[in-house]
Amino acid sequence: MRADNQAVPPLFLLDVDGVLNPFAAPDAPPGYQEHEFFAGEEPVRLCPAHGPWLRELAARFELVWATAWEDEANRLLAPLLQLPDLPVIAFPPAPFGDLDKLPAVAAFAGQRPLAWIDDALSPEAYEWAANRPARTLLLSANPAEGLTRRLIDRSLRWAEGLSAHGKLGH
């Protein structure tokens, strides 16, 4: 419990490429703007509507960057999305494989309930989620589509279920 006697919220682990940045789309989808953050690299596509959606999630979750962007997400993306600096899960140096995120995520999450959205969740991530004592929701984003309102609504419904049924167990 926190000092204010409110329960610790579940985590919401947020990837960037493939989730906030639909890099696999042939062109920027409607509503997205391209940003030249890194010279000589592909532009990053961001949707301004994601800021309010993520702030809506922040009312139910503790948002955490779970991305190879690490601290760059706070420096470059958080201001554009009007988000505060978020905690960052440290991953191995990029490039890394899909399996390389799981040990860092597991260590960071401990026994807290969590929702994790990524475009490259491994079969091992699903096995880990199924065997955790804490409630876990994995959300697979299509890297050509990115974050959708459907995924946000699913996450909010899941968080409501945690409140109604307790935070541990499946």
N, C-alpha and C positions, 0 to 999 in steps of 0.2 A: 504494500500500500504506500502511496505517496503521503507526504506530510499533510496534504489537504484532505486526507481520508478518502480520496477517490482511487479507484482501482487503476493500476497501470494499464494503459491502452494496448491493444495488440499492435504489432509492427506491420508496416506496409513497406515492403522492399521493392524499390523502383529502379528498373533498368532504364537506360537511355536509348542506345542504338537498337532499333527495332520496336521500341515502345514509344518514347517521346519523339524519336527521329525515325520515321518510316523510310529507312534508307533503301529498301528493296522495291519501292514504287518507282516506275519509270520516270515520273515527274512528281513535283510537289503536289500532294493531294489538295483538293479544295479546302481553303481555310488555313493552310500552312504557309509559312514564310521561310525563305532560305536565308541562312546566316553563314558568312564566311569567317568562321572562328579560327581555322588553321590554314595557313598559306599552303597552297599546293595540294590540298586535300578536298574531297567532295564537300559541298555545302551541307550544313546541318539544317534539317527541316523541323520547324517547331510550330505548333498551333497555339495561338494565344488563348483559346478556350480551355486548354489544359490547366492553366493557372487556377481559374475558379474551381475546376473539377478537383484538382489536387488539394486546394484549400478546404473543399467540402470533405474530402477524405480525412484531412488533418483534424477535423472535429471528432473523428471516431478512432483514428489510428495515430501512431507515431510514425511519420514518414522518414524513410532512410534510403539514401542512395546505395544501390547495389549494382554498380556499374564500373567498368574499366575507366570511366571518366574520373572517378574518385573526387578529389577536391575541386577539380575543374568544373564539376557539375554545380557546385555552390558558386564558384567565381563567375561562370559564364551563363548558366541556365537559370539559376534561382532568381537573379534580378529580372530577367525577361518574363518569367512566369509569376513574378511577385510572390516568391516564397522566401521564408527565412532560410538561413543556412541550416542544412539538415545534417544529421549524423551520416558518416560515410563508412561503409564496410571496406576494409583494405583487402585487395586481391593481389595475387602474384603479378609481376610485371606483365604488361600486354606485349604481344598477343598471348592469350591463354585459351585453353579449350573449355568447353561447356562444363566438364567435370571439375575444373579448377575453382569454380565459384563455390561449390557445395561445402567444402570444409570451412571456409571463412564465414559463410552464411550460418552454418550450424553453430559455430563458436560464438558468433555475434548474437544469435537469437536465444541461445540457452533454452530455457523452458517456456519462453513467452509465446503465446499464440501469434500467428503471423499470416499475412497474405503476401505472396511474392509474385510479381508480374515480370515476365521476361519473354523474349522471343526464342530463346534457346534452352529451355528446361530439359535436362537430360532424364533418361529413364531412372537413373540413380536418384535424382531429385524427387521424382514421384514416389520411389520406394522409401526414401528418407521421410517424406511427408506422411506417408501412410503409416509409418511405424513410430512417429513422434508421439509422446504422451500429450503434448500441447496441440490444440486445434491448429490446423494448417490448411490454407487455401492456396493452390498454385493456379496461376492465370497465365495462359499461353497467348501471347500477342502475335498476330500476323505481322512480320516485318515490312510488308508492303502496305499495311493499313495502320499499324500503330495502336495507340491507346484509343479506345472507343467508349462512348457513353455506356454501352452494354457492359463493358468490363468494370466501369466505375459503379454502376448500379448493382452488379453482382457482388462486388466487394462490400458495398454498404449493407446489402441484405445479409451477407455473411456476418458482418460485425453486429448487426441487430440480433442475429441468432446467438452470438456469443453472450450478449447482454441478457437475453431471455433464458438461456440454458446453462450459464456458467462458462468459464473460460477453459477448463481442461477437458480432455477426452476428445473423441471424434464424433 
